[in-house]
């Protein structure tokens, strides 16, 4: 027998109240899936589930477990790619700075040893600023290398401070070009890793959305297994006020130190410190670094994404309520000198 019920005609006990999505970002997927997997195990242990609950799309608990494993791995891969990109970015910035400093020094040396009317002085390109794009920085730097080569060939052997020669400069320019290629590759790898993770997140949400009607189709409305189905969505309620956070770099421990103000929320569960490699905070890429219970010291030390000089990391402190609602502070960024 097929029962057809038009929209709005569902009995009250079968209506699902819409909520705001509980999965607020990648950090909450695995823990939410774990809750559903635990509940699914309890459902499968009940005789009414027969050989095991299957959703309308044919998904089993084993399928969700495999999806959870894949998603956990994909999320970890995104973090790894983010860290790799940040290290490549820092190395590129350091290399750019070193090459541009030498280029400035070379320009001064040329003006000091070459005649005022030298064609080489007239051919010197304008130096770019360090924040310029790759296509703006590399051409003039390469021009300086070519001019240096010609000046040397014309009989004026130019050597910079600390015995720095044309061969040293050429090697640094080649290395700088390679670092640009490496960073561009890291950016592409990160995009691909994000897309793989996002597709798994979409698949996970589809399974969780199908879980409730599957359970309610087997068990009566007053069953404990129906009443304890995990939420994908938090109950409508209060969004907490965000705390204020600050962060500094501790040179002694080579770590970031994050401190934050106290939340006055009545339903406070605790705090989470989350981080993103690099100077730009993107909630889609944040990682939970610590869960701090209320009433404990509001300070956290971490070396997250600060592996070498020039690397940066950005942090937020989230207020978490017992209802699952949360609010993040403004992002703070730490640079390792």
C-alpha positions in Angstrom: 0.0 0.0 0.0 1.3 3.5 -0.9 0.3 6.3 1.4 0.3 9.7 -0.3 0.3 12.8 2.0 0.3 16.2 0.4 2.4 19.1 1.8 1.1 20.4 5.1 -1.0 17.3 5.8 1.6 15.4 7.9 0.5 14.5 11.4 2.3 16.5 14.1 4.4 13.7 15.3 6.0 13.2 11.9 6.8 16.9 11.3 10.5 17.9 11.4 11.0 21.4 12.7 13.6 23.2 10.5 16.6 24.5 12.3 19.7 26.4 11.5 22.4 24.1 10.2 24.4 22.7 13.1 27.4 21.8 11.0 28.9 25.3 11.0 32.1 24.3 9.2 34.5 21.5 8.4 35.6 21.3 12.1 32.2 19.9 13.1 31.6 17.2 10.5 33.6 14.3 12.0 32.3 14.7 15.5 28.7 15.0 14.2 29.2 11.8 12.1 30.5 10.1 15.2 27.3 10.9 17.1 25.2 9.5 14.2 27.3 6.4 14.0 26.9 5.7 17.7 23.1 6.2 17.4 23.0 4.0 14.3 24.8 1.2 16.1 22.0 1.4 18.8 19.3 1.3 16.1 20.9 -1.7 14.4 21.0 -3.6 17.8 17.2 -3.3 18.1 15.2 -6.2 16.7 12.9 -3.8 14.8 15.8 -2.8 12.6 16.1 -6.4 11.3 19.4 -6.9 9.7 20.2 -3.2 10.0 18.8 0.2 9.2 19.2 1.3 5.5 18.2 4.8 4.3 16.0 5.4 1.3 19.1 5.8 -0.8 20.4 2.4 0.3 23.0 3.8 2.7 24.1 1.6 5.6 26.0 2.3 8.7 29.1 0.8 7.2 28.8 3.2 4.3 28.6 6.2 6.7 31.6 4.8 8.6 33.6 4.7 5.3 32.5 8.2 4.4 33.6 9.4 7.9 37.0 7.9 7.3 37.3 9.5 3.9 36.1 12.8 5.2 38.5 12.8 8.1 41.4 12.0 5.7 40.3 14.7 3.3 40.0 17.3 6.1 43.5 16.4 7.3 44.8 16.7 3.7 43.4 20.2 3.4 45.2 21.2 6.6 48.4 19.7 5.3 48.1 21.5 2.0 47.4 24.8 3.8 50.5 24.4 5.9 52.5 23.5 2.8 51.2 26.6 1.1 52.0 28.8 4.0 55.6 27.5 4.2 56.0 28.0 0.5 54.6 31.5 0.8 57.0 32.4 3.6 60.0 31.0 1.8 59.0 33.0 -1.3 58.6 36.2 0.7 62.0 35.7 2.3 63.6 35.0 -1.1 62.0 38.0 -2.6 63.2 40.2 0.2 66.8 39.0 -0.1 66.9 39.3 -3.9 65.4 42.8 -3.9 67.8 44.0 -1.2 70.7 42.7 -3.4 69.1 44.4 -6.4 69.0 47.7 -4.6 72.6 47.3 -3.5 73.6 46.4 -7.1 71.9 49.6 -8.4 73.9 51.7 -5.9 77.1 49.9 -6.8 76.5 50.5 -10.5 76.0 54.2 -9.9 79.2 54.3 -7.9 81.5 52.6 -10.4 80.1 53.4 -13.8 80.3 56.6 -15.7 77.4 59.0 -15.5 76.6 58.5 -19.2 77.0 54.7 -19.1 74.3 53.0 -21.2 74.0 50.4 -18.5 72.8 53.0 -16.0 70.2 54.2 -18.5 69.0 50.6 -19.0 68.5 49.9 -15.3 64.8 49.0 -14.8 62.7 50.5 -12.0 62.6 48.3 -8.9 59.3 46.8 -8.0 57.9 46.9 -4.4 58.0 43.5 -2.6 54.2 43.2 -2.6 54.1 43.2 -6.4 52.9 40.2 -8.4 55.3 37.6 -9.9 55.0 39.1 -13.4 56.1 42.5 -12.0 59.0 41.3 -9.9 60.8 38.7 -12.0 61.4 40.7 -15.3 63.3 43.6 -13.7 65.3 41.3 -11.4 66.3 39.2 -14.4 67.2 42.5 -16.3 69.6 43.4 -13.4 71.3 40.0 -13.7 71.7 40.5 -17.5 73.1 44.0 -17.0 75.5 42.8 -14.3 76.8 40.1 -16.7 77.4 42.6 -19.5 79.1 45.1 -17.1 81.5 42.3 -16.0 82.1 41.3 -19.6 83.0 44.9 -20.4 85.8 44.8 -17.8 84.2 46.2 -14.7 84.1 43.2 -12.3 81.3 44.1 -9.8 81.3 42.4 -6.5 78.9 43.3 -3.7 79.3 43.2 0.1 80.4 39.9 1.6 81.9 38.8 -1.7 78.5 38.4 -3.3 79.0 37.8 -7.0 77.0 37.6 -10.2 76.9 33.8 -9.8 75.3 34.2 -6.4 72.7 36.6 -7.7 71.9 34.4 -10.7 71.4 31.4 -8.4 69.1 33.4 -6.1 67.0 34.6 -9.1 66.7 31.0 -10.4 65.7 29.9 -6.9 63.1 32.7 -6.7 61.5 31.7 -10.0 61.3 28.1 -8.8 59.7 29.2 -5.5 57.0 31.1 -7.5 56.3 27.8 -9.4 56.2 25.9 -6.1 53.8 28.3 -4.5 51.5 28.2 -7.6 51.5 24.4 -7.5 50.7 24.5 -3.7 47.7 26.8 -4.4 46.4 24.5 -7.0 46.9 21.4 -4.8 45.0 23.2 -2.0 42.1 24.0 -4.3 41.8 20.3 -5.4 42.0 19.1 -1.8 39.3 21.6 -0.7 37.0 20.4 -3.6 37.5 16.7 -2.6 36.7 17.6 1.0 33.6 19.7 0.1 32.2 16.9 -2.0 32.5 14.5 0.9 30.9 17.0 3.2 27.9 17.3 0.8 27.6 13.5 0.7 27.7 13.4 4.5 24.9 16.0 4.9 22.8 14.0 2.5 23.2 10.8 4.5 22.4 12.6 7.8 19.3 14.2 6.4 18.0 10.8 5.3 18.7 9.2 8.7 15.9 10.7 10.7 13.0 9.6 8.3 14.6 6.1 8.1 14.6 5.7 11.9 11.1 7.2 12.2 9.9 4.8 9.5 10.9 1.8 11.7 10.2 2.9 15.3 7.1 4.4 17.0 7.1 8.2 17.7 7.6 7.6 21.5 10.6 5.3 21.0 13.8 6.3 22.9 15.6 5.8 19.6 13.5 8.4 17.9 13.8 10.8 20.8 17.6 10.6 20.8 18.3 11.0 17.1 21.3 13.4 16.9 20.7 16.9 15.6 22.1 18.1 12.3 20.7 21.5 13.2 20.8 23.3 16.6 17.5 24.3 18.2 16.6 27.9 17.4 18.0 30.1 20.1 20.5 32.6 21.3 23.7 33.3 19.5 26.4 34.2 22.0 28.3 37.4 22.2 31.8 36.9 20.9 34.8 37.4 23.2 37.9 39.5 22.5 41.1 37.7 21.6 44.7 38.8 21.2 47.8 36.9 20.2 51.6 37.4 20.4 54.7 35.4 19.4 56.8 34.1 22.3 60.4 34.0 21.0 61.5 31.9 23.9 59.1 29.0 23.2 58.7 29.7 19.5 54.9 29.6 20.0 51.9 31.8 19.6 50.2 32.8 22.8 46.5 33.4 22.6 44.5 35.1 25.4 40.9 36.1 25.5 38.2 37.7 27.6 35.7 35.8 29.7 32.2 35.1 28.3 29.3 36.0 30.5 26.8 33.7 28.7 24.6 31.8 31.1 24.5 28.7 28.9 28.3 28.7 28.3 29.7 25.2 27.6 33.3 26.4 27.0 35.6 27.8 24.4 37.4 26.6 21.3 40.6 28.0 19.8 40.7 27.5 16.1 43.4 28.3 13.7 44.2 28.7 10.0 47.6 28.7 8.4 48.6 32.0 6.9 47.5 35.6 7.4 44.0 35.3 6.0 41.4 33.6 8.2 38.9 31.4 6.3 36.3 29.6 8.3 36.2 26.9 5.7 39.8 26.0 6.5 39.8 26.4 10.3 41.2 23.7 12.6 40.2 23.1 16.2 43.4 23.5 18.2 42.0 23.4 21.7 38.7 23.0 23.7 38.9 25.0 26.9 36.3 24.4 29.6 34.7 27.4 31.3 36.4 28.5 34.5 39.9 27.4 33.4 42.7 29.8 32.4 41.9 31.6 29.2 45.3 31.2 27.6 46.6 28.9 24.9 50.1 28.3 23.5 50.6 26.7 20.1 53.3 26.3 17.4 50.5 25.7 14.8 51.7 26.8 11.3 54.7 28.6 12.7 57.3 26.1 11.6 59.9 28.5 10.2 60.8 32.2 10.0 58.3 34.3 8.1 55.4 31.9 8.5 52.1 33.2 9.8 49.0 31.8 11.5 45.6 33.3 12.2 43.4 32.4 15.2 39.8 32.8 16.5 38.3 32.0 19.9 34.8 30.6 19.7 32.2 30.8 22.5 30.3 27.5 22.6 26.9 27.3 24.3 25.3 24.1 25.7 22.7 24.5 22.8 25.5 24.1 20.2 25.2 27.8 19.1 28.6 29.5 18.8 30.3 32.8 17.9 33.9 33.5 17.0 36.1 36.4 17.9 37.7 38.6 15.4 40.7 36.9 13.9 44.2 37.6 15.2 47.4 36.9 13.3 50.8 35.9 14.6 54.0 36.2 12.5 57.1 34.2 13.4 60.1 36.6 12.9 
